[in-house]
Amino acid sequence: MTILQRYGTTLRIYDNGGRTIDRYSILPPRWAKEYKEMQPGIFASIAASERPFHPQGFGQHCSALPGPHLGKRIKWADLPADVQQFARESFPEFSKRSRFQAIAKQSQKLSAPAAFR
């Protein structure tokens, strides 16, 4: 079984069960060299609460070393919708697009002048 089949995405998603405000940690795949930091094994990542866009929520870019200390690996479908959106915005090349985003992108292509595509 592949990572994509097991978790629904190539992103590495961890849930610490709510022990801290940054409950969800999301890292790019191991092979995403453009997100590796200077120190070995450290990746640019994001951390979020259940509502990262809410004024009292938490959503931040950070660096992280992947592993069980971040919590349990979970599936894309187990993430709250706001956290999925935060992941899409932070790692668009590795995230599933929502149906709305796919429609919006298609309409942008149709309405933008050829010089701006």
Residue pairs with C-beta under 8 A, 6 or more apart in sequence:
3 10
3 29
4 10
6 75
7 13
7 73
7 74
7 75
7 76
8 75
8 76
8 77
8 96
9 75
9 76
9 94
9 95
9 96
10 28
10 29
10 94
11 26
11 27
11 28
11 29
11 76
11 87
11 91
11 94
11 95
12 26
12 27
12 28
12 29
12 30
12 66
12 73
13 24
13 25
13 26
13 73
13 74
13 75
13 76
13 78
13 79
13 87
14 24
14 25
14 26
14 27
14 66
14 70
14 71
14 72
14 73
14 74
15 23
15 24
15 71
15 72
15 74
15 78
16 22
16 23
16 25
16 70
16 71
16 72
17 23
17 71
17 72
19 71
21 49
21 58
22 47
22 48
22 49
22 58
22 60
22 62
23 48
23 49
23 50
23 71
24 47
24 48
24 49
24 50
24 79
24 83
25 45
25 46
25 47
25 64
25 70
25 71
26 45
26 46
26 47
26 48
26 83
26 86
26 87
26 90
26 91
27 35
27 43
27 45
27 64
27 66
28 35
28 43
28 44
28 45
28 91
28 94
29 94
30 66
32 43
32 94
35 43
35 44
35 45
36 42
36 43
36 44
37 43
37 44
37 63
41 65
41 66
42 63
42 64
42 65
43 63
43 64
43 65
43 66
44 61
44 62
44 63
45 61
45 62
45 63
45 64
46 59
46 60
46 61
46 62
46 86
46 87
46 90
46 91
47 58
47 59
47 60
47 62
47 64
48 57
48 58
48 59
48 60
48 82
48 83
48 86
49 57
49 58
49 59
50 57
50 80
50 82
50 83
51 57
51 80
51 82
52 58
52 59
52 82
52 83
52 86
53 59
53 82
53 85
53 86
54 82
57 82
59 86
61 90
64 70
76 84
76 96
79 87
84 95
84 96
84 98
85 98
87 95
88 95
88 96
88 97
88 98
88 101
97 105
109 117
